[in-house]
Amino acid sequence: MLKNVTLILVSLILVSSIVACSDNGTQNSQRIEATWTNPQVLGDVISIPIDEVENDKIMHFEFTTQDEDMTFMAYDLSGEIYVRANICPPCRSTGFSLQQSTLVCDTCGTVFDAKTGAGINGACVGYPKAAVAYEIRDGNIVMKGSDLLAAYEDTVNQTQPGEAIAPGCHNATDEATAPGCSGSADKPRAPSCCSGR
């Protein structure tokens, strides 16, 4: 009797392990659809809770000026937070999903590199997603409205494929010049301009 119970327990553990391993492989390749969050806006300072991004993996939020309604995305890729303009001008999409290390337009299916914002393939590759400088403060991702506007305009005004970088991110010698590229903990960061260069 004890032998049968032991055999059953070992079988259950083995089956649980196989199911858990197969779920991990599937989850990593699945497309993660973004959810919307409402940012807190105080003057030119916009913030969203970092735990929402870490929990949901990709969030969309809207920032409105007197002239324009703009959408942005914030996402967690392997523990690194990225903030980018969330617009695909030719197809007018304001929705992207995260799939492994890529961003996929929910309307036209164009694929962008999630680390650099550069187009990989699809109809809208000529509109890389520009990065937004930010800092982490009191559990929030904190951005300036002027940085959001610049990234949005850079994305909308692109006409050819390439890496999307935050405005002022590199100088003519390709040295990082954006605040935070020095790696200081108290300065804003623009992940696409500070990493991989």
N, C-alpha and C positions, 0 to 999 in steps of 0.2 A: 504494500500500500504506500509506504513512504517513498519507494522507488518511483511509483507512478506519479505522485505529487511532485517530486523533484523533476521528473521528466517534463511534466506539464509546465512547471515554472521556468525551466530552461528554454522550452519552446516559446513561451510567451515573451521572454526577454529577447530571444533571437528575432522573433517577428517584429517586436517593437523597434529594435535597432535597425532592421532593414527598412521599415516604414519611415523612421526618422531620417535616415540617410537619403532616401529617395526624395523626401519632401524638401530637404535642404537644397538639393540640386535643382529641383523644379522652381523653388522660390527665387533663387538667384537669377534665373533666366526670365522670370515673369515680368511683365510690364507693370509698373506701379503707377497708378493714376493719381494725379495731384488732387489735393483737397484745397478749398479756399479758406483763408483766414482774413480777419479784419485787422489791419495794422493800427497801432497807436500813433497818432500824428500830433506833434507838439511843435508848431512853427515849421522849421526846416528839418526837424528831426523825426524820422520814421522808424518804428521798431516793431518787431514781431518776436514772440517767445521762441527761444531756441529749442525748448523741449518739444514743441509742436513739430518742428522740422525734423528733429531726431526721431520722434515717434512715428510720424507719418512718412518720412523719407523725402517727400517733395510737397511743397506748398505753393499756392499761387496767392498773390495779394495785389490789390489795386491801389494806385496813388493818383490823386486827381489834383491838377493845377487849374488855374482860371481858364487856360486854353485847351487842356487835353486830359483825357482819361488814359492812364498808362497801366499796363499790367506787368508783373514781375514774378519770378519764381525763386524760391530758396530751396535747396536740397542738400541732403547729406549723402556724400559719396565716399565710402570707406573711411568714415570718421572726419572727413573734411567738409566744411560747409561752403557752399557756393551760392551766390546771388547773381541773377542775370535778368536781362530784359526778357519778357515773356510775350513775344509777338513774332508772327511769321507773316511779313507784309504782303507777299503775293497772294496767299490764300486767306489772309485776314484772321488766322487762327490766334487765339489767346489761350491755348491749352497744349501742354506738353506732358508726356509721361516719362518716367525714368525706367530704363531697361538696361541692366548691368551698368556699363560705363558710358551709356549713350542717352541722349534726350530724343524723344520721338514726337514729332508734331501730331497731335490728335486729329487734325483735319487732312493734311496731305501726306503724312507718313514720312516726311523728310527726316533724316537721322543726323544728329549733331553730336560731336564729341562733348561729353559732359564735363571734362576737365578743362578744355580750352574754349568751348563754345563754337568751334569751327564746324562747318557743314561737312558731312561725310558722303551722303548720297541722297538723291531725291530732287524734286523740282525747285526747292527753295534754298539750296546750299549756298547761294550767293548772299545770304543774310545771316551771318554768324551771330550768335547771341552774346552781346557785350556784357562784361562783368561789372558788378557794382562794388565799390569799396565799402567795407563795413568794419565794425568793431563789436566785440562781445562785451556787454555791460549789464550787470545785475540780472543775468539769465535771459537777456534779450539780444537779438541781432539788431544793431543800431546803425542806421544809414542816414545820409544827408539827402534832402530832396534834390539838390543840385546834382549830386552824383547819380541818382536814379534817372533824372531827366537826361543827363549826358549819355548814359548807357542806352536808354531807350532810343534817343535820336541817332546814336551810332549804329544801332541795330537796324532801324528803319531806313537809314540812308546808305547802307551797304549795297554794293553793286557787283561784287565779285567774291568768290570763296576766299577764305583766309581765317586766321585765328582772330577771334574777337578779343580785344584787350580794353581795359579800362582807360578812359581818357587820361593822358599824361603819365601813362604807366611806364613808358620807355622813352629814352631820348634817342638822338640820331646814332649813338654808338651802341644802342640796344641794352643800355644799363637800366636797371630798374630804378624808377624815380618816384613812383607813387608812394604816398604815405603808407607805412606798414610793411613795405618790401624789405625793410631792414630787419624784420622779424621781431621788433619790439612788441611786447605784450600789451602795451597801452596805446598802440596806434592802429588805425584802420588797416584792413587787409583787402586785397583784391586777388583772390586765389589764382586766377588765370595769368596774372602778370608776375606773380611772385614765385610760382612754382614752374619747374621744368625749363628754366632759362639759364 
